[in-house]
Amino acid sequence: MGTDIAKASDKQGQQQKMVAVIIDDLGNNMKGTEQILQLPVKVTVAVMPFLPTTKQDATEAHKPGHDVIVHLPMEPKQGKPQWLGPGAIKAI
């Protein structure tokens, strides 16, 4: 995460610092998912596609107002291709 922090203005026009929290790799029935979704602050969850609880995790995250994005795996230049999971984008 970089050191830049977004700023927003409150009702009095004063600037407030903001931070974005992104929780990665939901969708595979991971321990702690329920607790993450019950956090009292808005978070963004990145859900891996084509996994056992992909749809459920995305739906449950959306209900309380969390942002949901897709964590689409792509072929790495280095690393192990078996880490990609199903539906990854590959060069060949």
All heavy atoms as an XYZ file, in Angstrom:
693
protein
N       0.839     -1.168      0.000
C       0.000      0.000      0.000
C       0.887      1.236      0.000
O       1.857      1.305      0.738
C      -0.906     -0.021      1.220
C      -1.955      1.057      1.202
S      -3.194      0.733      2.447
C      -3.014      2.185      3.418
N       0.549      2.210     -0.785
C       1.328      3.437     -0.855
C       1.092      4.319      0.353
O       0.284      4.024      1.227
N       1.789      5.433      0.406
C       1.652      6.340      1.536
C       0.630      7.431      1.290
O       0.319      8.188      2.200
C       3.015      6.980      1.871
O       3.489      7.657      0.713
C       4.006      5.927      2.314
N       0.097      7.527      0.083
C      -0.911      8.542     -0.200
C      -2.220      8.161      0.467
O      -2.658      7.024      0.411
C      -1.155      8.674     -1.702
C       0.041      9.274     -2.421
O       0.803     10.010     -1.765
O       0.202      9.014     -3.615
N      -2.848      9.131      1.110
C      -4.135      8.914      1.752
C      -5.133      9.865      1.113
O      -4.877     11.062      0.999
C      -4.054      9.152      3.268
C      -3.089      8.147      3.904
C      -5.424      9.059      3.909
C      -2.872      8.348      5.386
N      -6.263      9.323      0.685
C      -7.297     10.148      0.065
C      -7.842     11.124      1.098
O      -7.847     10.848      2.289
C      -8.412      9.255     -0.467
N      -8.308     12.272      0.634
C      -8.883     13.265      1.535
C     -10.285     13.593      1.065
O     -10.569     13.648     -0.111
C      -8.021     14.519      1.573
C      -6.664     14.277      2.203
C      -5.857     15.537      2.292
C      -4.511     15.228      2.928
N      -3.654     16.401      3.008
N     -11.173     13.788      2.029
C     -12.545     14.180      1.735
C     -12.893     15.346      2.644
O     -12.261     15.561      3.672
C     -13.489     13.011      1.995
N     -13.906     16.091      2.259
C     -14.335     17.213      3.083
C     -15.561     16.815      3.874
O     -16.466     16.164      3.361
C     -14.650     18.422      2.205
O     -13.489     18.858      1.545
N     -15.583     17.204      5.147
C     -16.763     16.936      5.955
C     -17.775     18.074      5.758
O     -17.592     18.957      4.925
C     -16.391     16.740      7.420
C     -15.800     17.987      8.082
O     -15.909     19.088      7.494
O     -15.235     17.849      9.171
N     -18.853     18.088      6.531
C     -19.927     19.068      6.359
C     -19.464     20.496      6.607
O     -20.036     21.440      6.080
C     -21.095     18.718      7.285
C     -21.820     17.461      6.864
C     -22.959     17.137      7.800
C     -23.606     15.834      7.377
N     -24.672     15.436      8.303
N     -18.440     20.673      7.430
C     -17.923     22.008      7.704
C     -16.842     22.417      6.705
O     -16.226     23.457      6.842
C     -17.340     22.064      9.127
C     -18.381     22.010     10.223
C     -18.899     20.604     10.479
O     -18.171     19.628     10.325
N     -20.152     20.493     10.850
N     -16.580     21.594      5.698
C     -15.591     21.906      4.688
C     -14.166     21.594      5.113
O     -13.225     21.911      4.405
N     -14.003     20.988      6.267
C     -12.674     20.618      6.733
C     -12.276     19.292      6.095
O     -13.105     18.401      5.919
C     -12.653     20.492      8.255
C     -12.940     21.803      8.958
C     -12.985     21.635     10.464
O     -13.130     20.541     10.977
N     -12.846     22.747     11.174
N     -10.998     19.182      5.765
C     -10.533     17.941      5.145
C     -10.365     16.848      6.186
O      -9.894     17.099      7.298
C      -9.212     18.158      4.413
C      -9.378     18.910      3.122
C      -8.124     18.852      2.278
O      -7.043     18.612      2.762
N      -8.283     19.076      0.994
N     -10.770     15.651      5.811
C     -10.596     14.473      6.646
C      -9.731     13.487      5.881
O      -9.845     13.364      4.662
C     -11.943     13.792      6.928
C     -12.897     14.621      7.725
C     -14.201     13.863      7.933
O     -14.648     13.113      7.079
N     -14.801     14.053      9.088
N      -8.894     12.768      6.588
C      -8.112     11.724      5.939
C      -8.956     10.460      5.861
O      -9.754     10.171      6.741
C      -6.833     11.451      6.721
C      -5.881     12.624      6.682
C      -4.613     12.321      7.419
C      -3.689     13.524      7.352
N      -2.438     13.279      8.068
N      -8.772      9.743      4.759
C      -9.503      8.497      4.545
C      -8.514      7.412      4.163
O      -7.447      7.693      3.629
C     -10.532      8.669      3.422
C     -11.584      9.714      3.710
S     -12.692      9.972      2.307
C     -13.419      8.366      2.135
N      -8.887      6.187      4.407
C      -8.056      5.059      4.020
C      -8.972      3.991      3.408
O     -10.123      3.846      3.810
C      -7.260      4.501      5.226
C      -8.174      3.953      6.295
C      -6.250      3.476      4.789
N      -8.468      3.298      2.409
C      -9.229      2.201      1.787
C      -8.668      0.886      2.297
O      -7.457      0.690      2.331
C      -9.104      2.271      0.273
N      -9.554     -0.023      2.677
C      -9.150     -1.351      3.130
C      -9.683     -2.363      2.134
O     -10.889     -2.417      1.876
C      -9.697     -1.651      4.550
C      -9.326     -3.060      4.978
C      -9.174     -0.632      5.548
N      -8.772     -3.151      1.557
C      -9.165     -4.188      0.607
C      -8.766     -5.536      1.184
O      -7.604     -5.757      1.518
C      -8.502     -3.974     -0.768
C      -8.918     -2.607     -1.333
C      -8.879     -5.108     -1.729
C      -8.219     -2.223     -2.600
N      -9.746     -6.422      1.303
C      -9.523     -7.779      1.795
C      -9.521     -8.688      0.568
O     -10.465     -8.702     -0.207
C     -10.621     -8.226      2.778
C     -10.886     -7.163      3.836
C     -10.295     -9.594      3.338
C     -10.018     -7.160      5.033
N      -8.469     -9.463      0.427
C      -8.208    -10.251     -0.779
C      -8.590    -11.722     -0.606
O      -8.577    -12.249      0.494
C      -6.707    -10.142     -1.062
C      -6.356    -10.308     -2.518
O      -7.271    -10.307     -3.357
O      -5.170    -10.417     -2.815
N      -8.880    -12.353     -1.728
C      -8.996    -13.810     -1.849
C     -10.229    -14.441     -1.216
O     -10.183    -15.592     -0.796
C      -7.738    -14.510     -1.316
C      -6.505    -14.228     -2.149
O      -6.657    -13.722     -3.282
O      -5.406    -14.498     -1.684
N     -11.359    -13.752     -1.177
C     -12.579    -14.404     -0.725
C     -13.079    -15.333     -1.836
O     -12.680    -15.211     -2.984
C     -13.649    -13.376     -0.382
C     -13.609    -12.841      1.059
C     -12.405    -11.980      1.286
C     -14.882    -12.095      1.380
N     -13.954    -16.263     -1.475
C     -14.562    -17.148     -2.458
C     -14.206    -18.597     -2.296
O     -14.713    -19.448     -3.012
N     -13.333    -18.924     -1.357
C     -12.898    -20.310     -1.210
C     -13.215    -20.852      0.182
O     -12.463    -21.648      0.735
C     -11.399    -20.445     -1.509
C     -11.028    -21.869     -1.900
O     -11.879    -22.652     -2.297
N      -9.759    -22.187     -1.781
N     -14.332    -20.394      0.750
C     -14.794    -20.884      2.042
C     -13.707    -20.760      3.109
O     -13.474    -21.681      3.881
C     -15.281    -22.334      1.908
C     -16.188    -22.728      3.047
O     -16.854    -21.890      3.646
N     -16.226    -24.010      3.354
N     -13.058    -19.598      3.138
C     -11.945    -19.375      4.055
C     -12.434    -19.056      5.467
O     -13.463    -18.393      5.636
C     -11.074    -18.218      3.555
C     -10.494    -18.425      2.176
S      -9.267    -19.714      2.090
C      -7.903    -18.897      2.848
N     -11.656    -19.488      6.461
C     -11.934    -19.121      7.846
C     -11.831    -17.611      7.974
O     -10.954    -16.987      7.386
C     -10.902    -19.752      8.784
C     -11.138    -21.164      9.145
C     -10.081    -21.592     10.159
C     -10.379    -22.936     10.742
N      -9.361    -23.313     11.748
N     -12.718    -17.028      8.739
C     -12.669    -15.600      8.998
C     -13.506    -14.748      8.067
O     -13.666    -13.551      8.312
N     -14.050    -15.337      7.009
C     -14.848    -14.550      6.060
C     -16.040    -13.899      6.753
O     -16.297    -12.706      6.562
C     -15.322    -15.417      4.880
O     -14.175    -15.911      4.183
C     -16.192    -14.629      3.918
N     -16.742    -14.654      7.572
C     -17.917    -14.115      8.263
C     -17.527    -12.928      9.148
O     -18.207    -11.903      9.164
C     -18.578    -15.204      9.111
C     -19.864    -14.761      9.771
C     -20.541    -15.882     10.536
O     -20.308    -17.064     10.248
O     -21.320    -15.541     11.447
N     -16.406    -13.047      9.842
C     -15.958    -11.960     10.715
C     -15.564    -10.723      9.899
O     -15.825     -9.592     10.307
C     -14.777    -12.414     11.585
C     -15.160    -13.410     12.659
C     -15.286    -14.845     12.140
O     -14.997    -15.143     10.989
N     -15.738    -15.741     13.012
N     -14.928    -10.943      8.763
C     -14.558     -9.826      7.884
C     -15.811     -9.070      7.448
O     -15.855     -7.844      7.475
C     -13.786    -10.326      6.652
C     -12.390    -10.799      7.060
C     -13.701     -9.253      5.568
C     -11.663    -11.575      5.980
N     -16.837     -9.812      7.069
C     -18.058     -9.189      6.561
C     -18.858     -8.490      7.652
O     -19.743     -7.693      7.360
C     -18.914    -10.228      5.836
C     -18.234    -10.889      4.637
C     -19.170    -11.884      3.970
C     -17.734     -9.857      3.640
N     -18.541     -8.773      8.920
C     -19.225     -8.122     10.039
C     -18.450     -6.919     10.582
O     -18.854     -6.322     11.577
C     -19.459     -9.138     11.159
C     -20.448    -10.210     10.786
C     -20.580    -11.287     11.861
O     -19.901    -11.264     12.878
N     -21.456    -12.247     11.613
N     -17.357     -6.553      9.939
C     -16.585     -5.400     10.396
C     -17.476     -4.155     10.421
O     -18.306     -3.972      9.532
C     -15.376     -5.159      9.486
C     -14.242     -6.152      9.618
C     -13.214     -5.960      8.501
C     -13.564     -6.038     10.981
N     -17.302     -3.292     11.402
C     -18.169     -2.111     11.515
C     -17.757     -0.947     10.617
O     -18.283      0.144     10.752
C     -18.015     -1.740     12.995
C     -16.641     -2.189     13.343
C     -16.414     -3.454     12.550
N     -16.832     -1.188      9.720
C     -16.412     -0.172      8.759
C     -16.579     -0.733      7.354
O     -16.593     -1.946      7.150
C     -14.937      0.257      8.977
C     -14.761      0.933     10.322
C     -14.005     -0.922      8.834
N     -16.694      0.169      6.393
C     -16.826     -0.266      5.001
C     -15.472     -0.743      4.494
O     -14.462     -0.066      4.669
C     -17.334      0.881      4.140
C     -17.604      0.479      2.705
C     -18.221      1.626      1.939
C     -18.477      1.193      0.512
N     -19.124      2.244     -0.265
N     -15.457     -1.918      3.886
C     -14.251     -2.462      3.268
C     -14.571     -2.850      1.836
O     -15.730     -2.913      1.438
C     -13.698     -3.694      4.040
C     -13.294     -3.321      5.452
C     -14.685     -4.844      4.047
N     -13.543     -3.100      1.070
C     -13.695     -3.653     -0.264
C     -13.188     -5.079     -0.202
O     -12.096     -5.323      0.314
C     -12.884     -2.849     -1.295
O     -13.389     -1.511     -1.324
C     -12.989     -3.458     -2.685
N     -13.978     -6.021     -0.704
C     -13.527     -7.406     -0.744
C     -13.274     -7.801     -2.191
O     -14.040     -7.464     -3.084
C     -14.529     -8.383     -0.075
C     -14.657     -8.087      1.403
C     -15.894     -8.349     -0.728
N     -12.160     -8.482     -2.401
C     -11.801     -8.992     -3.723
C     -12.116    -10.483     -3.713
O     -11.529    -11.241     -2.940
C     -10.327     -8.743     -4.007
N     -13.056    -10.879     -4.552
C     -13.540    -12.264     -4.563
C     -12.973    -12.997     -5.783
O     -13.090    -12.529     -6.908
C     -15.089    -12.292     -4.586
C     -15.599    -13.715     -4.550
C     -15.654    -11.489     -3.428
N     -12.367    -14.149     -5.509
C     -11.831    -14.993     -6.582
C     -13.000    -15.662     -7.315
O     -13.917    -16.172     -6.670
C     -10.918    -16.084     -6.012
C      -9.692    -15.550     -5.294
S      -8.388    -15.048     -6.396
C      -7.824    -16.604     -7.000
N     -13.000    -15.676     -8.642
C     -14.086    -16.309     -9.391
C     -13.952    -17.828     -9.426
O     -12.869    -18.369     -9.205
C     -13.921    -15.716    -10.789
C     -12.467    -15.411    -10.902
C     -12.019    -15.024     -9.508
N     -15.051    -18.490     -9.689
C     -15.098    -19.934     -9.964
C     -14.698    -20.803     -8.773
O     -14.241    -21.924     -8.954
C     -14.228    -20.301    -11.175
C     -14.429    -19.404    -12.363
C     -13.420    -18.563    -12.801
C     -15.645    -19.373    -13.029
C     -13.604    -17.730    -13.894
C     -15.846    -18.541    -14.119
C     -14.813    -17.717    -14.548
N     -14.869    -20.309     -7.559
C     -14.535    -21.094     -6.370
C     -15.816    -21.484     -5.638
O     -16.896    -20.955     -5.925
C     -13.590    -20.307     -5.460
C     -12.207    -20.029     -6.050
C     -11.379    -19.172     -5.093
C     -11.464    -21.321     -6.365
N     -15.738    -22.388     -4.676
C     -16.948    -22.915     -4.033
C     -17.883    -21.862     -3.424
O     -19.100    -22.023     -3.479
C     -16.394    -23.844     -2.947
C     -15.075    -24.284     -3.479
C     -14.527    -23.100     -4.232
N     -17.352    -20.800     -2.834
C     -18.236    -19.811     -2.206
C     -18.137    -18.428     -2.849
O     -18.456    -17.417     -2.224
C     -17.946    -19.702     -0.688
O     -16.588    -19.291     -0.492
C     -18.207    -21.020      0.027
N     -17.727    -18.377     -4.113
C     -17.588    -17.098     -4.814
C     -18.880    -16.284     -4.755
O     -18.882    -15.142     -4.287
C     -17.180    -17.326     -6.283
O     -15.885    -17.915     -6.314
C     -17.183    -16.039     -7.076
N     -19.966    -16.852     -5.232
C     -21.234    -16.115     -5.294
C     -21.744    -15.777     -3.895
O     -22.184    -14.658     -3.639
C     -22.275    -16.921     -6.066
C     -23.561    -16.173     -6.284
C     -24.519    -16.922     -7.177
C     -25.784    -16.115     -7.395
N     -26.707    -16.774     -8.310
N     -21.671    -16.726     -2.991
C     -22.146    -16.515     -1.622
C     -21.363    -15.388     -0.943
O     -21.949    -14.495     -0.332
C     -22.009    -17.799     -0.810
C     -22.356    -17.649      0.655
C     -22.070    -18.906      1.446
O     -22.017    -20.005      0.902
N     -21.892    -18.770      2.736
N     -20.042    -15.425     -1.036
C     -19.220    -14.398     -0.393
C     -19.483    -13.020     -0.991
O     -19.575    -12.026     -0.260
C     -17.730    -14.742     -0.505
C     -17.324    -15.918      0.368
O     -18.166    -16.427      1.149
O     -16.157    -16.347      0.269
N     -19.615    -12.945     -2.310
C     -19.891    -11.664     -2.956
C     -21.252    -11.121     -2.531
O     -21.392     -9.931     -2.211
C     -19.817    -11.816     -4.467
N     -22.242    -11.975     -2.501
C     -23.597    -11.574     -2.106
C     -23.627    -11.112     -0.655
O     -24.197    -10.067     -0.336
C     -24.584    -12.734     -2.321
O     -24.572    -13.099     -3.703
C     -25.991    -12.356     -1.900
N     -23.010    -11.881      0.232
C     -23.008    -11.542      1.654
C     -22.217    -10.260      1.927
O     -22.562     -9.511      2.839
C     -22.457    -12.699      2.487
C     -23.376    -13.914      2.515
C     -24.774    -13.608      3.053
O     -24.887    -12.926      4.095
O     -25.762    -14.024      2.416
N     -21.178     -9.992      1.166
C     -20.404     -8.763      1.335
C     -21.201     -7.553      0.858
O     -21.124     -6.469      1.450
C     -19.086     -8.858      0.574
N     -21.966     -7.735     -0.187
C     -22.741     -6.637     -0.762
C     -23.907     -6.216      0.151
O     -24.233     -5.027      0.239
C     -23.262     -7.048     -2.137
C     -24.023     -5.995     -2.850
N     -23.523     -4.724     -3.087
C     -25.266     -5.990     -3.380
C     -24.430     -4.013     -3.723
N     -25.491     -4.752     -3.907
N     -24.508     -7.168      0.845
C     -25.683     -6.881      1.685
C     -25.460     -5.752      2.695
O     -26.292     -4.853      2.787
C     -26.140     -8.144      2.419
C     -26.895     -9.118      1.550
C     -27.316    -10.341      2.353
C     -27.979    -11.380      1.490
N     -28.336    -12.588      2.269
N     -24.360     -5.754      3.464
C     -24.158     -4.655      4.424
C     -23.515     -3.411      3.816
O     -23.215     -2.455      4.518
C     -23.256     -5.272      5.484
C     -22.475     -6.313      4.765
C     -23.417     -6.847      3.702
N     -23.259     -3.426      2.503
C     -22.738     -2.242      1.836
C     -21.257     -2.241      1.534
O     -20.707     -1.219      1.138
N     -20.595     -3.372      1.725
C     -19.183     -3.437      1.358
C     -19.068     -3.425     -0.169
O     -19.953     -3.904     -0.873
C     -18.533     -4.717      1.895
C     -18.532     -4.815      3.385
N     -17.948     -3.874      4.212
C     -19.048     -5.750      4.216
C     -18.095     -4.225      5.464
N     -18.773     -5.355      5.501
N     -17.973     -2.871     -0.679
C     -17.716     -2.913     -2.112
C     -17.159     -4.288     -2.460
O     -16.391     -4.878     -1.684
C     -16.714     -1.836     -2.523
C     -17.298     -0.438     -2.422
O     -18.508     -0.270     -2.676
O     -16.545      0.489     -2.092
N     -17.533     -4.793     -3.618
C     -17.092     -6.117     -4.070
C     -16.419     -5.953     -5.430
O     -17.001     -5.356     -6.345
C     -18.288     -7.092     -4.189
C     -17.828     -8.456     -4.678
C     -19.016     -7.217     -2.856
N     -15.201     -6.469     -5.531
C     -14.495     -6.460     -6.811
C     -14.048     -7.889     -7.115
O     -13.976     -8.733     -6.223
C     -13.284     -5.498     -6.812
C     -12.257     -5.878     -5.748
C     -13.747     -4.062     -6.622
C     -10.984     -5.030     -5.777
N     -13.773     -8.155     -8.373
C     -13.305     -9.484     -8.757
C     -11.779     -9.507     -8.669
O     -11.098     -8.565     -9.048
C     -13.785     -9.879    -10.175
C     -13.201     -8.998    -11.249
C     -13.469    -11.333    -10.461
N     -11.276    -10.576     -8.101
C      -9.827    -10.809     -8.061
C      -9.543    -11.847     -9.143
O      -9.523    -13.034     -8.883
C      -9.408    -11.322     -6.691
C      -7.953    -11.658     -6.615
N      -7.295    -11.754     -5.429
C      -7.017    -11.924     -7.565
C      -6.029    -12.075     -5.653
N      -5.853    -12.185     -6.947
N      -9.372    -11.368    -10.351
C      -9.173    -12.256    -11.485
C      -7.704    -12.636    -11.596
O      -6.854    -11.776    -11.850
C      -9.645    -11.589    -12.775
C      -9.659    -12.474    -14.013
C     -10.545    -13.690    -13.807
C     -10.142    -11.685    -15.207
N      -7.389    -13.893    -11.369
C      -5.986    -14.295    -11.444
C      -5.452    -14.233    -12.869
O      -6.150    -14.562    -13.823
C      -5.992    -15.732    -10.926
C      -7.402    -16.181    -10.898
C      -8.283    -14.984    -11.033
N      -4.215    -13.781    -12.992
C      -3.551    -13.694    -14.286
C      -2.184    -14.356    -14.196
O      -1.544    -14.350    -13.142
C      -3.408    -12.237    -14.714
C      -4.738    -11.581    -15.000
S      -4.556     -9.893    -15.608
C      -4.493     -9.015    -14.073
N      -1.751    -14.891    -15.298
C      -0.480    -15.609    -15.357
C       0.681    -14.720    -14.908
O       0.844    -13.606    -15.408
C      -0.243    -16.093    -16.788
C       1.020    -16.881    -16.959
C       1.174    -17.388    -18.389
O       0.545    -16.835    -19.309
O       1.926    -18.343    -18.573
N       1.495    -15.205    -13.977
C       2.633    -14.398    -13.528
C       3.853    -14.592    -14.424
O       3.979    -15.611    -15.105
C       2.920    -14.973    -12.142
C       2.542    -16.412    -12.270
C       1.350    -16.427    -13.208
N       4.748    -13.611    -14.419
C       6.021    -13.790    -15.101
C       6.881    -14.773    -14.323
O       7.654    -15.517    -14.890
C       6.758    -12.456    -15.235
C       6.158    -11.534    -16.255
C       7.001    -10.287    -16.415
C       6.418     -9.400    -17.490
N       7.260     -8.231    -17.732
N       6.767    -14.726    -13.021
C       7.468    -15.655    -12.141
C       6.443    -16.221    -11.174
O       5.385    -15.667    -10.990
C       8.575    -14.939    -11.371
C       9.641    -14.348    -12.259
C      10.672    -13.557    -11.444
O      10.483    -13.272    -10.278
N      11.770    -13.224    -12.082
N       6.785    -17.300    -10.531
C       5.855    -17.895     -9.584
C       5.311    -19.195    -10.122
O       5.668    -19.649    -11.206
N       4.424    -19.767     -9.364
C       3.885    -21.076     -9.712
C       2.499    -20.947    -10.345
O       1.574    -20.437     -9.709
C       3.812    -21.947     -8.460
C       5.178    -22.200     -7.851
C       5.082    -23.090     -6.635
C       6.469    -23.323     -6.058
N       6.434    -24.195     -4.901
N       2.351    -21.417    -11.571
C       1.037    -21.338    -12.244
C      -0.079    -22.048    -11.468
O      -1.234    -21.644    -11.563
C       1.279    -22.005    -13.598
C       2.747    -21.862    -13.829
C       3.379    -21.925    -12.461
N       0.239    -23.066    -10.680
C      -0.800    -23.782     -9.941
C      -1.424    -22.920     -8.838
O      -2.468    -23.253     -8.308
C      -0.292    -25.112     -9.370
C       0.848    -24.998     -8.387
C       2.213    -25.121     -9.027
O       2.405    -24.754    -10.179
N       3.169    -25.633     -8.287
N      -0.802    -21.797     -8.516
C      -1.379    -20.875     -7.535
C      -2.539    -20.080     -8.122
O      -3.280    -19.440     -7.386
C      -0.331    -19.891     -7.048
C       0.773    -20.471     -6.220
C       0.825    -21.707     -5.651
C       2.000    -19.828     -5.868
N       2.006    -21.873     -4.973
C       2.757    -20.739     -5.086
C       2.534    -18.588     -6.142
C       3.998    -20.428     -4.574
C       3.782    -18.280     -5.627
C       4.495    -19.194     -4.848
N      -2.700    -20.098     -9.425
C      -3.673    -19.239    -10.085
C      -5.125    -19.565     -9.761
O      -5.948    -18.680     -9.654
C      -3.482    -19.294    -11.598
C      -2.189    -18.684    -12.124
C      -2.082    -18.905    -13.619
C      -2.137    -17.207    -11.802
N      -5.451    -20.818     -9.662
C      -6.838    -21.188     -9.470
C      -7.574    -21.270    -10.802
O      -7.018    -20.940    -11.857
N      -8.835    -21.668    -10.766
C      -9.611    -21.854    -11.994
C      -9.946    -20.528    -12.676
O     -10.111    -19.508    -12.022
C     -10.889    -22.551    -11.503
C     -11.000    -22.179    -10.073
C      -9.597    -22.009     -9.569
N     -10.020    -20.562    -14.005
C     -10.435    -19.411    -14.786
C      -9.400    -18.329    -14.953
O      -9.735    -17.210    -15.341
N      -8.152    -18.626    -14.684
C      -7.103    -17.603    -14.798
C      -6.866    -17.213    -16.243
O      -7.046    -18.001    -17.163
C      -5.808    -18.141    -14.191
N      -6.441    -15.980    -16.439
C      -6.077    -15.495    -17.758
C      -4.606    -15.870    -17.988
O      -3.748    -15.547    -17.184
C      -6.262    -13.986    -17.863
C      -7.737    -13.638    -17.714
C      -5.697    -13.448    -19.166
C      -8.019    -12.164    -17.696
N      -4.374    -16.575    -19.100
C      -3.016    -17.015    -19.420
C      -2.611    -16.517    -20.812
O      -3.463    -16.327    -21.679
C      -2.940    -18.539    -19.381
C      -3.234    -19.110    -18.008
C      -3.158    -20.613    -18.021
C      -3.512    -21.171    -16.656
N      -3.502    -22.635    -16.659
N      -1.301    -16.348    -21.005
C      -0.790    -15.878    -22.290
C      -0.952    -16.935    -23.385
O      -1.135    -16.599    -24.535
C       0.684    -15.475    -22.165
N      -0.843    -18.180    -23.027
C      -0.952    -19.245    -24.012
C      -2.010    -20.238    -23.606
O      -2.234    -20.564    -22.523
C       0.400    -19.976    -24.181
C       1.424    -18.998    -24.686
C       0.254    -21.154    -25.131
C       2.823    -19.565    -24.834
